[in-house]
């Protein structure tokens, strides 16, 4: 079963559009939208396991120039 999560992304001022384009191209990002509030982008992501999810966030999303910080919320089955 795939891991599913929402990644909330805070960007540097003036970088949201550029960051959004790059985030949408990351393998495993199913959807990413710019939002208004404490975070600038919310991305819905899927990965094969928790390790792959961690690698996606740390090695791909957080390394995009303009990303200041992220908050990852893993989806659970109830």
Secondary structure, DSSP 8 states (H G I E B T S, - for coil): --EEEEEEEEE-TT-HHHHHHHHHTSTTEEEEEE-SSS-SEEEEEEESSHHHHHHIIIIIITTSTTEEEEEEEE----
